[in-house]
Amino acid sequence: MTITSAIRYKGYVLDCEPLKKDETCFIAQVIISRESGAVLSEFAFPDLCFTKSAPVVVTIAKAWGRHWVDENSE
C-alpha cells in the first residue's frame, strides 16, 4: 500500500510523514507550510500520536493539520 503523506489544503501543504520509532511503533508528525512570495512559513508539530500502523498515523496527522489550518488561517 502506498501512503500519500503530503496534501494541499486551503493554500497550505501538510507533510504528514510517519516516523518509525522502533520495530513496532510509528510516530505521527505534520509539517505545515505556506508559500507567500519568497517567504516560506513552516510549522512543525512532531509526536502527535504513537501507534503500530503507519497509515493510521498519517491519517491522524492529516486531520490534525487540517484542524490547525482551519483554526489559524486568515
PyMOL Python script that loads the backbone (N, CA, C, O; Angstrom):
from pymol import cmd

cmd.read_pdbstr("""\
ATOM      1  N   MET A   1       0.834  -1.167   0.000  1.00  0.00           N
ATOM      2  CA  MET A   1       0.000   0.000   0.000  1.00  0.00           C
ATOM      3  C   MET A   1       0.887   1.241   0.000  1.00  0.00           C
ATOM      4  O   MET A   1       1.852   1.320   0.760  1.00  0.00           O
ATOM      5  N   THR A   2       0.559   2.204  -0.848  1.00  0.00           N
ATOM      6  CA  THR A   2       1.286   3.461  -0.907  1.00  0.00           C
ATOM      7  C   THR A   2       0.619   4.460   0.029  1.00  0.00           C
ATOM      8  O   THR A   2      -0.601   4.621   0.014  1.00  0.00           O
ATOM      9  N   ILE A   3       1.427   5.124   0.839  1.00  0.00           N
ATOM     10  CA  ILE A   3       0.912   6.137   1.752  1.00  0.00           C
ATOM     11  C   ILE A   3       1.212   7.502   1.158  1.00  0.00           C
ATOM     12  O   ILE A   3       2.374   7.853   0.952  1.00  0.00           O
ATOM     13  N   THR A   4       0.166   8.273   0.881  1.00  0.00           N
ATOM     14  CA  THR A   4       0.353   9.638   0.402  1.00  0.00           C
ATOM     15  C   THR A   4       0.445  10.519   1.629  1.00  0.00           C
ATOM     16  O   THR A   4      -0.548  10.747   2.321  1.00  0.00           O
ATOM     17  N   SER A   5       1.657  11.016   1.898  1.00  0.00           N
ATOM     18  CA  SER A   5       1.858  11.721   3.155  1.00  0.00           C
ATOM     19  C   SER A   5       1.750  13.236   3.034  1.00  0.00           C
ATOM     20  O   SER A   5       1.624  13.913   4.054  1.00  0.00           O
ATOM     21  N   ALA A   6       1.793  13.789   1.835  1.00  0.00           N
ATOM     22  CA  ALA A   6       1.695  15.243   1.676  1.00  0.00           C
ATOM     23  C   ALA A   6       0.419  15.581   0.909  1.00  0.00           C
ATOM     24  O   ALA A   6       0.108  14.977  -0.117  1.00  0.00           O
ATOM     25  N   ILE A   7      -0.303  16.557   1.433  1.00  0.00           N
ATOM     26  CA  ILE A   7      -1.534  17.011   0.779  1.00  0.00           C
ATOM     27  C   ILE A   7      -1.562  18.533   0.773  1.00  0.00           C
ATOM     28  O   ILE A   7      -0.872  19.184   1.558  1.00  0.00           O
ATOM     29  N   ARG A   8      -2.363  19.085  -0.117  1.00  0.00           N
ATOM     30  CA  ARG A   8      -2.613  20.526  -0.150  1.00  0.00           C
ATOM     31  C   ARG A   8      -3.991  20.747   0.478  1.00  0.00           C
ATOM     32  O   ARG A   8      -4.939  20.001   0.233  1.00  0.00           O
ATOM     33  N   TYR A   9      -4.064  21.805   1.300  1.00  0.00           N
ATOM     34  CA  TYR A   9      -5.328  22.107   1.977  1.00  0.00           C
ATOM     35  C   TYR A   9      -5.417  23.609   2.211  1.00  0.00           C
ATOM     36  O   TYR A   9      -4.628  24.165   2.975  1.00  0.00           O
ATOM     37  N   LYS A  10      -6.364  24.265   1.567  1.00  0.00           N
ATOM     38  CA  LYS A  10      -6.641  25.686   1.743  1.00  0.00           C
ATOM     39  C   LYS A  10      -5.391  26.565   1.628  1.00  0.00           C
ATOM     40  O   LYS A  10      -5.195  27.474   2.434  1.00  0.00           O
ATOM     41  N   GLY A  11      -4.552  26.294   0.630  1.00  0.00           N
ATOM     42  CA  GLY A  11      -3.364  27.107   0.410  1.00  0.00           C
ATOM     43  C   GLY A  11      -2.149  26.702   1.231  1.00  0.00           C
ATOM     44  O   GLY A  11      -1.122  27.378   1.188  1.00  0.00           O
ATOM     45  N   TYR A  12      -2.252  25.629   1.963  1.00  0.00           N
ATOM     46  CA  TYR A  12      -1.154  25.115   2.769  1.00  0.00           C
ATOM     47  C   TYR A  12      -0.734  23.743   2.239  1.00  0.00           C
ATOM     48  O   TYR A  12      -1.499  23.072   1.545  1.00  0.00           O
ATOM     49  N   VAL A  13       0.471  23.346   2.570  1.00  0.00           N
ATOM     50  CA  VAL A  13       0.934  21.988   2.298  1.00  0.00           C
ATOM     51  C   VAL A  13       1.116  21.313   3.650  1.00  0.00           C
ATOM     52  O   VAL A  13       1.820  21.821   4.523  1.00  0.00           O
ATOM     53  N   LEU A  14       0.474  20.165   3.810  1.00  0.00           N
ATOM     54  CA  LEU A  14       0.598  19.378   5.037  1.00  0.00           C
ATOM     55  C   LEU A  14       1.451  18.157   4.711  1.00  0.00           C
ATOM     56  O   LEU A  14       1.025  17.280   3.959  1.00  0.00           O
ATOM     57  N   ASP A  15       2.640  18.101   5.269  1.00  0.00           N
ATOM     58  CA  ASP A  15       3.536  16.967   5.048  1.00  0.00           C
ATOM     59  C   ASP A  15       3.444  16.084   6.285  1.00  0.00           C
ATOM     60  O   ASP A  15       3.916  16.451   7.361  1.00  0.00           O
ATOM     61  N   CYS A  16       2.839  14.930   6.119  1.00  0.00           N
ATOM     62  CA  CYS A  16       2.489  14.056   7.243  1.00  0.00           C
ATOM     63  C   CYS A  16       3.263  12.740   7.197  1.00  0.00           C
ATOM     64  O   CYS A  16       2.667  11.662   7.203  1.00  0.00           O
ATOM     65  N   GLU A  17       4.550  12.830   7.152  1.00  0.00           N
ATOM     66  CA  GLU A  17       5.413  11.654   7.042  1.00  0.00           C
ATOM     67  C   GLU A  17       5.437  10.886   8.366  1.00  0.00           C
ATOM     68  O   GLU A  17       5.711  11.477   9.411  1.00  0.00           O
ATOM     69  N   PRO A  18       5.153   9.570   8.341  1.00  0.00           N
ATOM     70  CA  PRO A  18       5.251   8.797   9.577  1.00  0.00           C
ATOM     71  C   PRO A  18       6.724   8.538   9.919  1.00  0.00           C
ATOM     72  O   PRO A  18       7.529   8.227   9.041  1.00  0.00           O
ATOM     73  N   LEU A  19       7.058   8.670  11.187  1.00  0.00           N
ATOM     74  CA  LEU A  19       8.412   8.375  11.642  1.00  0.00           C
ATOM     75  C   LEU A  19       8.406   7.040  12.366  1.00  0.00           C
ATOM     76  O   LEU A  19       7.516   6.764  13.170  1.00  0.00           O
ATOM     77  N   LYS A  20       9.388   6.226  12.082  1.00  0.00           N
ATOM     78  CA  LYS A  20       9.471   4.934  12.741  1.00  0.00           C
ATOM     79  C   LYS A  20      10.221   5.098  14.063  1.00  0.00           C
ATOM     80  O   LYS A  20      11.390   5.485  14.080  1.00  0.00           O
ATOM     81  N   LYS A  21       9.545   4.804  15.158  1.00  0.00           N
ATOM     82  CA  LYS A  21      10.143   4.928  16.485  1.00  0.00           C
ATOM     83  C   LYS A  21      11.006   3.708  16.801  1.00  0.00           C
ATOM     84  O   LYS A  21      12.137   3.835  17.270  1.00  0.00           O
ATOM     85  N   ASP A  22      10.457   2.539  16.536  1.00  0.00           N
ATOM     86  CA  ASP A  22      11.181   1.284  16.723  1.00  0.00           C
ATOM     87  C   ASP A  22      10.580   0.260  15.771  1.00  0.00           C
ATOM     88  O   ASP A  22       9.873   0.638  14.837  1.00  0.00           O
ATOM     89  N   GLU A  23      10.832  -0.974  15.976  1.00  0.00           N
ATOM     90  CA  GLU A  23      10.356  -2.008  15.047  1.00  0.00           C
ATOM     91  C   GLU A  23       8.838  -2.143  14.995  1.00  0.00           C
ATOM     92  O   GLU A  23       8.303  -2.654  14.010  1.00  0.00           O
ATOM     93  N   THR A  24       8.138  -1.700  16.026  1.00  0.00           N
ATOM     94  CA  THR A  24       6.692  -1.909  16.080  1.00  0.00           C
ATOM     95  C   THR A  24       5.867  -0.636  16.249  1.00  0.00           C
ATOM     96  O   THR A  24       4.649  -0.717  16.412  1.00  0.00           O
ATOM     97  N   CYS A  25       6.495   0.525  16.215  1.00  0.00           N
ATOM     98  CA  CYS A  25       5.756   1.747  16.524  1.00  0.00           C
ATOM     99  C   CYS A  25       6.119   2.880  15.580  1.00  0.00           C
ATOM    100  O   CYS A  25       7.289   3.074  15.247  1.00  0.00           O
ATOM    101  N   PHE A  26       5.104   3.633  15.149  1.00  0.00           N
ATOM    102  CA  PHE A  26       5.285   4.817  14.320  1.00  0.00           C
ATOM    103  C   PHE A  26       4.831   6.052  15.095  1.00  0.00           C
ATOM    104  O   PHE A  26       3.957   5.965  15.957  1.00  0.00           O
ATOM    105  N   ILE A  27       5.425   7.189  14.785  1.00  0.00           N
ATOM    106  CA  ILE A  27       5.082   8.473  15.394  1.00  0.00           C
ATOM    107  C   ILE A  27       4.470   9.347  14.309  1.00  0.00           C
ATOM    108  O   ILE A  27       5.023   9.480  13.217  1.00  0.00           O
ATOM    109  N   ALA A  28       3.322   9.942  14.619  1.00  0.00           N
ATOM    110  CA  ALA A  28       2.687  10.868  13.678  1.00  0.00           C
ATOM    111  C   ALA A  28       3.315  12.239  13.835  1.00  0.00           C
ATOM    112  O   ALA A  28       3.566  12.696  14.950  1.00  0.00           O
ATOM    113  N   GLN A  29       3.566  12.891  12.711  1.00  0.00           N
ATOM    114  CA  GLN A  29       4.030  14.273  12.731  1.00  0.00           C
ATOM    115  C   GLN A  29       3.482  14.972  11.511  1.00  0.00           C
ATOM    116  O   GLN A  29       3.192  14.342  10.494  1.00  0.00           O
ATOM    117  N   VAL A  30       3.339  16.295  11.620  1.00  0.00           N
ATOM    118  CA  VAL A  30       2.913  17.086  10.467  1.00  0.00           C
ATOM    119  C   VAL A  30       3.750  18.354  10.432  1.00  0.00           C
ATOM    120  O   VAL A  30       3.991  18.993  11.456  1.00  0.00           O
ATOM    121  N   ILE A  31       4.181  18.696   9.240  1.00  0.00           N
ATOM    122  CA  ILE A  31       4.844  19.970   8.996  1.00  0.00           C
ATOM    123  C   ILE A  31       3.922  20.753   8.074  1.00  0.00           C
ATOM    124  O   ILE A  31       3.607  20.312   6.969  1.00  0.00           O
ATOM    125  N   ILE A  32       3.496  21.914   8.543  1.00  0.00           N
ATOM    126  CA  ILE A  32       2.567  22.746   7.788  1.00  0.00           C
ATOM    127  C   ILE A  32       3.346  23.920   7.225  1.00  0.00           C
ATOM    128  O   ILE A  32       4.010  24.652   7.958  1.00  0.00           O
ATOM    129  N   SER A  33       3.256  24.089   5.913  1.00  0.00           N
ATOM    130  CA  SER A  33       3.968  25.206   5.297  1.00  0.00           C
ATOM    131  C   SER A  33       3.070  25.928   4.308  1.00  0.00           C
ATOM    132  O   SER A  33       2.121  25.362   3.764  1.00  0.00           O
ATOM    133  N   ARG A  34       3.397  27.190   4.093  1.00  0.00           N
ATOM    134  CA  ARG A  34       2.647  28.004   3.147  1.00  0.00           C
ATOM    135  C   ARG A  34       3.656  28.912   2.455  1.00  0.00           C
ATOM    136  O   ARG A  34       4.520  29.507   3.098  1.00  0.00           O
ATOM    137  N   GLU A  35       3.535  29.006   1.161  1.00  0.00           N
ATOM    138  CA  GLU A  35       4.436  29.868   0.423  1.00  0.00           C
ATOM    139  C   GLU A  35       3.726  31.177   0.128  1.00  0.00           C
ATOM    140  O   GLU A  35       2.657  31.190  -0.482  1.00  0.00           O
ATOM    141  N   SER A  36       4.327  32.284   0.568  1.00  0.00           N
ATOM    142  CA  SER A  36       3.771  33.598   0.257  1.00  0.00           C
ATOM    143  C   SER A  36       4.927  34.462  -0.238  1.00  0.00           C
ATOM    144  O   SER A  36       5.762  34.920   0.542  1.00  0.00           O
ATOM    145  N   GLY A  37       4.955  34.672  -1.543  1.00  0.00           N
ATOM    146  CA  GLY A  37       6.089  35.366  -2.141  1.00  0.00           C
ATOM    147  C   GLY A  37       7.332  34.512  -2.007  1.00  0.00           C
ATOM    148  O   GLY A  37       7.299  33.318  -2.306  1.00  0.00           O
ATOM    149  N   ALA A  38       8.421  35.101  -1.567  1.00  0.00           N
ATOM    150  CA  ALA A  38       9.677  34.369  -1.408  1.00  0.00           C
ATOM    151  C   ALA A  38       9.837  33.821   0.005  1.00  0.00           C
ATOM    152  O   ALA A  38      10.826  33.151   0.302  1.00  0.00           O
ATOM    153  N   VAL A  39       8.862  34.102   0.887  1.00  0.00           N
ATOM    154  CA  VAL A  39       8.964  33.693   2.287  1.00  0.00           C
ATOM    155  C   VAL A  39       8.182  32.404   2.497  1.00  0.00           C
ATOM    156  O   VAL A  39       7.038  32.284   2.060  1.00  0.00           O
ATOM    157  N   LEU A  40       8.793  31.464   3.154  1.00  0.00           N
ATOM    158  CA  LEU A  40       8.129  30.199   3.473  1.00  0.00           C
ATOM    159  C   LEU A  40       7.940  30.135   4.974  1.00  0.00           C
ATOM    160  O   LEU A  40       8.915  30.154   5.725  1.00  0.00           O
ATOM    161  N   SER A  41       6.696  30.057   5.419  1.00  0.00           N
ATOM    162  CA  SER A  41       6.400  29.882   6.833  1.00  0.00           C
ATOM    163  C   SER A  41       6.182  28.400   7.066  1.00  0.00           C
ATOM    164  O   SER A  41       5.427  27.758   6.336  1.00  0.00           O
ATOM    165  N   GLU A  42       6.834  27.857   8.071  1.00  0.00           N
ATOM    166  CA  GLU A  42       6.725  26.422   8.334  1.00  0.00           C
ATOM    167  C   GLU A  42       6.463  26.196   9.812  1.00  0.00           C
ATOM    168  O   GLU A  42       7.099  26.806  10.673  1.00  0.00           O
ATOM    169  N   PHE A  43       5.522  25.316  10.090  1.00  0.00           N
ATOM    170  CA  PHE A  43       5.153  24.988  11.450  1.00  0.00           C
ATOM    171  C   PHE A  43       5.280  23.478  11.625  1.00  0.00           C
ATOM    172  O   PHE A  43       4.657  22.719  10.883  1.00  0.00           O
ATOM    173  N   ALA A  44       6.063  23.039  12.581  1.00  0.00           N
ATOM    174  CA  ALA A  44       6.265  21.610  12.807  1.00  0.00           C
ATOM    175  C   ALA A  44       5.573  21.200  14.100  1.00  0.00           C
ATOM    176  O   ALA A  44       5.674  21.889  15.116  1.00  0.00           O
ATOM    177  N   PHE A  45       4.877  20.084  14.054  1.00  0.00           N
ATOM    178  CA  PHE A  45       4.190  19.540  15.216  1.00  0.00           C
ATOM    179  C   PHE A  45       4.553  18.055  15.319  1.00  0.00           C
ATOM    180  O   PHE A  45       3.778  17.203  14.886  1.00  0.00           O
ATOM    181  N   PRO A  46       5.701  17.741  15.876  1.00  0.00           N
ATOM    182  CA  PRO A  46       6.116  16.345  15.958  1.00  0.00           C
ATOM    183  C   PRO A  46       5.364  15.613  17.071  1.00  0.00           C
ATOM    184  O   PRO A  46       4.759  16.225  17.951  1.00  0.00           O
ATOM    185  N   ASP A  47       5.424  14.320  17.001  1.00  0.00           N
ATOM    186  CA  ASP A  47       4.948  13.449  18.079  1.00  0.00           C
ATOM    187  C   ASP A  47       3.468  13.628  18.425  1.00  0.00           C
ATOM    188  O   ASP A  47       3.110  13.716  19.600  1.00  0.00           O
ATOM    189  N   LEU A  48       2.621  13.683  17.413  1.00  0.00           N
ATOM    190  CA  LEU A  48       1.191  13.822  17.663  1.00  0.00           C
ATOM    191  C   LEU A  48       0.575  12.535  18.198  1.00  0.00           C
ATOM    192  O   LEU A  48      -0.377  12.578  18.978  1.00  0.00           O
ATOM    193  N   CYS A  49       1.109  11.404  17.787  1.00  0.00           N
ATOM    194  CA  CYS A  49       0.486  10.126  18.142  1.00  0.00           C
ATOM    195  C   CYS A  49       1.486   9.004  17.942  1.00  0.00           C
ATOM    196  O   CYS A  49       2.341   9.076  17.059  1.00  0.00           O
ATOM    197  N   PHE A  50       1.384   7.985  18.748  1.00  0.00           N
ATOM    198  CA  PHE A  50       2.203   6.786  18.600  1.00  0.00           C
ATOM    199  C   PHE A  50       1.274   5.605  18.339  1.00  0.00           C
ATOM    200  O   PHE A  50       0.297   5.422  19.065  1.00  0.00           O
ATOM    201  N   THR A  51       1.561   4.802  17.313  1.00  0.00           N
ATOM    202  CA  THR A  51       0.757   3.617  17.047  1.00  0.00           C
ATOM    203  C   THR A  51       1.565   2.634  16.206  1.00  0.00           C
ATOM    204  O   THR A  51       2.662   2.960  15.751  1.00  0.00           O
ATOM    205  N   LYS A  52       1.036   1.452  16.001  1.00  0.00           N
ATOM    206  CA  LYS A  52       1.736   0.412  15.241  1.00  0.00           C
ATOM    207  C   LYS A  52       1.490   0.500  13.743  1.00  0.00           C
ATOM    208  O   LYS A  52       2.061  -0.286  12.988  1.00  0.00           O
ATOM    209  N   SER A  53       0.660   1.431  13.290  1.00  0.00           N
ATOM    210  CA  SER A  53       0.255   1.490  11.884  1.00  0.00           C
ATOM    211  C   SER A  53       0.654   2.816  11.243  1.00  0.00           C
ATOM    212  O   SER A  53       0.198   3.877  11.669  1.00  0.00           O
ATOM    213  N   ALA A  54       1.500   2.755  10.225  1.00  0.00           N
ATOM    214  CA  ALA A  54       1.899   3.964   9.502  1.00  0.00           C
ATOM    215  C   ALA A  54       0.699   4.663   8.866  1.00  0.00           C
ATOM    216  O   ALA A  54       0.591   5.884   8.982  1.00  0.00           O
ATOM    217  N   PRO A  55      -0.215   3.938   8.194  1.00  0.00           N
ATOM    218  CA  PRO A  55      -1.374   4.627   7.607  1.00  0.00           C
ATOM    219  C   PRO A  55      -2.238   5.336   8.656  1.00  0.00           C
ATOM    220  O   PRO A  55      -2.798   6.397   8.379  1.00  0.00           O
ATOM    221  N   VAL A  56      -2.349   4.762   9.844  1.00  0.00           N
ATOM    222  CA  VAL A  56      -3.148   5.394  10.898  1.00  0.00           C
ATOM    223  C   VAL A  56      -2.507   6.697  11.350  1.00  0.00           C
ATOM    224  O   VAL A  56      -3.208   7.695  11.520  1.00  0.00           O
ATOM    225  N   VAL A  57      -1.183   6.716  11.551  1.00  0.00           N
ATOM    226  CA  VAL A  57      -0.544   7.957  11.998  1.00  0.00           C
ATOM    227  C   VAL A  57      -0.607   9.034  10.912  1.00  0.00           C
ATOM    228  O   VAL A  57      -0.724  10.217  11.232  1.00  0.00           O
ATOM    229  N   VAL A  58      -0.531   8.651   9.649  1.00  0.00           N
ATOM    230  CA  VAL A  58      -0.664   9.628   8.564  1.00  0.00           C
ATOM    231  C   VAL A  58      -2.072  10.227   8.583  1.00  0.00           C
ATOM    232  O   VAL A  58      -2.224  11.439   8.427  1.00  0.00           O
ATOM    233  N   THR A  59      -3.082   9.412   8.768  1.00  0.00           N
ATOM    234  CA  THR A  59      -4.465   9.885   8.832  1.00  0.00           C
ATOM    235  C   THR A  59      -4.646  10.848  10.007  1.00  0.00           C
ATOM    236  O   THR A  59      -5.294  11.884   9.860  1.00  0.00           O
ATOM    237  N   ILE A  60      -4.090  10.521  11.152  1.00  0.00           N
ATOM    238  CA  ILE A  60      -4.186  11.378  12.337  1.00  0.00           C
ATOM    239  C   ILE A  60      -3.473  12.706  12.086  1.00  0.00           C
ATOM    240  O   ILE A  60      -3.993  13.768  12.429  1.00  0.00           O
ATOM    241  N   ALA A  61      -2.296  12.647  11.496  1.00  0.00           N
ATOM    242  CA  ALA A  61      -1.527  13.868  11.220  1.00  0.00           C
ATOM    243  C   ALA A  61      -2.259  14.771  10.227  1.00  0.00           C
ATOM    244  O   ALA A  61      -2.273  15.991  10.395  1.00  0.00           O
ATOM    245  N   LYS A  62      -2.866  14.183   9.194  1.00  0.00           N
ATOM    246  CA  LYS A  62      -3.626  14.977   8.219  1.00  0.00           C
ATOM    247  C   LYS A  62      -4.818  15.666   8.890  1.00  0.00           C
ATOM    248  O   LYS A  62      -5.075  16.845   8.647  1.00  0.00           O
ATOM    249  N   ALA A  63      -5.535  14.932   9.725  1.00  0.00           N
ATOM    250  CA  ALA A  63      -6.693  15.508  10.415  1.00  0.00           C
ATOM    251  C   ALA A  63      -6.260  16.636  11.342  1.00  0.00           C
ATOM    252  O   ALA A  63      -6.911  17.679  11.395  1.00  0.00           O
ATOM    253  N   TRP A  64      -5.173  16.438  12.069  1.00  0.00           N
ATOM    254  CA  TRP A  64      -4.672  17.466  12.974  1.00  0.00           C
ATOM    255  C   TRP A  64      -4.222  18.689  12.183  1.00  0.00           C
ATOM    256  O   TRP A  64      -4.497  19.821  12.581  1.00  0.00           O
ATOM    257  N   GLY A  65      -3.533  18.468  11.065  1.00  0.00           N
ATOM    258  CA  GLY A  65      -3.082  19.567  10.224  1.00  0.00           C
ATOM    259  C   GLY A  65      -4.241  20.366   9.650  1.00  0.00           C
ATOM    260  O   GLY A  65      -4.195  21.596   9.641  1.00  0.00           O
ATOM    261  N   ARG A  66      -5.276  19.691   9.173  1.00  0.00           N
ATOM    262  CA  ARG A  66      -6.465  20.383   8.659  1.00  0.00           C
ATOM    263  C   ARG A  66      -7.109  21.229   9.758  1.00  0.00           C
ATOM    264  O   ARG A  66      -7.506  22.371   9.525  1.00  0.00           O
ATOM    265  N   HIS A  67      -7.203  20.658  10.947  1.00  0.00           N
ATOM    266  CA  HIS A  67      -7.778  21.381  12.084  1.00  0.00           C
ATOM    267  C   HIS A  67      -6.952  22.632  12.383  1.00  0.00           C
ATOM    268  O   HIS A  67      -7.509  23.706  12.608  1.00  0.00           O
ATOM    269  N   TRP A  68      -5.625  22.492  12.385  1.00  0.00           N
ATOM    270  CA  TRP A  68      -4.754  23.639  12.662  1.00  0.00           C
ATOM    271  C   TRP A  68      -4.973  24.732  11.616  1.00  0.00           C
ATOM    272  O   TRP A  68      -5.093  25.907  11.966  1.00  0.00           O
ATOM    273  N   VAL A  69      -5.026  24.359  10.343  1.00  0.00           N
ATOM    274  CA  VAL A  69      -5.238  25.337   9.269  1.00  0.00           C
ATOM    275  C   VAL A  69      -6.590  26.020   9.462  1.00  0.00           C
ATOM    276  O   VAL A  69      -6.687  27.243   9.358  1.00  0.00           O
ATOM    277  N   ASP A  70      -7.621  25.245   9.737  1.00  0.00           N
ATOM    278  CA  ASP A  70      -8.958  25.824   9.935  1.00  0.00           C
ATOM    279  C   ASP A  70      -8.970  26.830  11.086  1.00  0.00           C
ATOM    280  O   ASP A  70      -9.640  27.859  11.001  1.00  0.00           O
ATOM    281  N   GLU A  71      -8.240  26.544  12.151  1.00  0.00           N
ATOM    282  CA  GLU A  71      -8.217  27.415  13.317  1.00  0.00           C
ATOM    283  C   GLU A  71      -7.281  28.610  13.171  1.00  0.00           C
ATOM    284  O   GLU A  71      -7.479  29.625  13.839  1.00  0.00           O
ATOM    285  N   ASN A  72      -6.263  28.514  12.311  1.00  0.00           N
ATOM    286  CA  ASN A  72      -5.215  29.535  12.263  1.00  0.00           C
ATOM    287  C   ASN A  72      -5.069  30.276  10.944  1.00  0.00           C
ATOM    288  O   ASN A  72      -4.265  31.205  10.856  1.00  0.00           O
ATOM    289  N   SER A  73      -5.812  29.901   9.927  1.00  0.00           N
ATOM    290  CA  SER A  73      -5.686  30.606   8.649  1.00  0.00           C
ATOM    291  C   SER A  73      -6.527  31.867   8.653  1.00  0.00           C
ATOM    292  O   SER A  73      -7.501  31.990   9.395  1.00  0.00           O
ATOM    293  N   GLU A  74      -6.129  32.784   7.816  1.00  0.00           N
ATOM    294  CA  GLU A  74      -6.814  34.077   7.737  1.00  0.00           C
ATOM    295  C   GLU A  74      -8.059  33.989   6.931  1.00  0.00           C
ATOM    296  O   GLU A  74      -8.757  34.989   6.763  1.00  0.00           O
TER     297      GLU A  74
END
""", "prot")
cmd.dss("prot")
cmd.show_as("cartoon", "prot")
cmd.util.cbc("prot")
cmd.orient("prot")
